[in-house]
Amino acid sequence: MTARSQISSGALNLRVEESSPGLFCWIVTQLSAQEQAGEVCIDASDHPYPSREAAMSVGTACLKAYKAAAEGLMSMLPSRPTAPF
């Protein structure tokens, strides 16, 4: 797992691609804040896996780690007081 870019608030996507016959890589992407930029690579496998399922499993674990990290950061933010009506 090699972090490639900072994560923004958008949803993350996981793709599995067959880099060469019988070898699969996972890629975590996110839509760029700039519409014309398309998707931005957030993270990707360092090496290919022998099956689509193996690559999907490791990529899914990566997504879960990013989600847990984001939730941890959100819990550290101070609560905003609500305005009285």
C-alpha positions in Angstrom: 0.0 0.0 0.0 1.5 3.3 -1.1 -0.3 6.5 -0.4 -0.4 8.7 -3.5 -2.5 11.7 -2.7 -4.4 13.4 0.1 -8.0 12.4 0.6 -10.7 15.0 0.4 -14.3 14.6 1.6 -15.6 12.7 -1.5 -16.4 9.0 -1.7 -13.6 6.5 -2.3 -13.8 3.9 -5.1 -12.0 0.6 -5.5 -11.0 -0.8 -8.9 -9.3 -4.1 -9.7 -7.5 -4.2 -13.0 -5.8 -7.1 -14.8 -2.3 -5.5 -15.3 -1.1 -8.5 -17.3 -2.7 -11.9 -18.0 -3.5 -13.5 -14.7 -2.1 -10.7 -12.5 -4.4 -8.2 -10.8 -3.8 -4.9 -9.1 -6.2 -2.8 -6.9 -6.5 0.9 -7.1 -8.3 3.2 -4.7 -9.6 6.4 -6.4 -11.6 9.5 -5.5 -13.3 12.0 -7.7 -11.2 15.2 -7.9 -12.6 18.4 -6.4 -11.9 19.8 -9.9 -14.5 18.4 -12.3 -12.2 18.3 -15.3 -9.5 16.3 -13.4 -11.7 13.2 -13.1 -10.5 10.6 -10.6 -7.4 10.9 -8.5 -5.4 7.8 -7.4 -5.3 7.7 -3.6 -3.5 4.4 -3.2 -2.6 1.3 -5.2 -1.1 -2.1 -4.8 2.6 -2.3 -4.8 2.6 -5.6 -6.6 0.1 -7.8 -8.6 -2.0 -10.5 -7.1 -2.6 -14.0 -8.7 -6.4 -13.6 -8.7 -9.1 -10.9 -8.9 -10.5 -12.0 -5.5 -7.1 -11.6 -3.8 -6.6 -8.1 -5.2 -10.2 -7.2 -4.2 -9.7 -8.5 -0.7 -6.6 -6.5 -0.1 -8.1 -3.4 -1.7 -11.2 -3.7 0.5 -8.9 -3.8 3.6 -7.3 -0.6 2.4 -10.6 1.1 2.0 -11.6 0.0 5.5 -8.3 1.4 6.9 -9.0 4.8 5.2 -12.6 4.8 6.5 -11.4 4.1 10.1 -8.7 6.8 9.9 -11.3 9.3 8.6 -13.7 8.4 11.4 -10.9 8.8 14.0 -10.1 12.2 12.7 -13.7 13.3 12.6 -14.1 12.2 16.3 -11.2 14.5 17.3 -12.9 17.6 15.8 -14.5 19.9 18.4 -18.3 19.8 18.5 -20.0 22.9 17.0 -22.5 24.5 19.2 -26.0 24.7 17.7 -27.6 28.1 17.3 -30.8 28.7 19.2 -33.9 29.4 17.1 
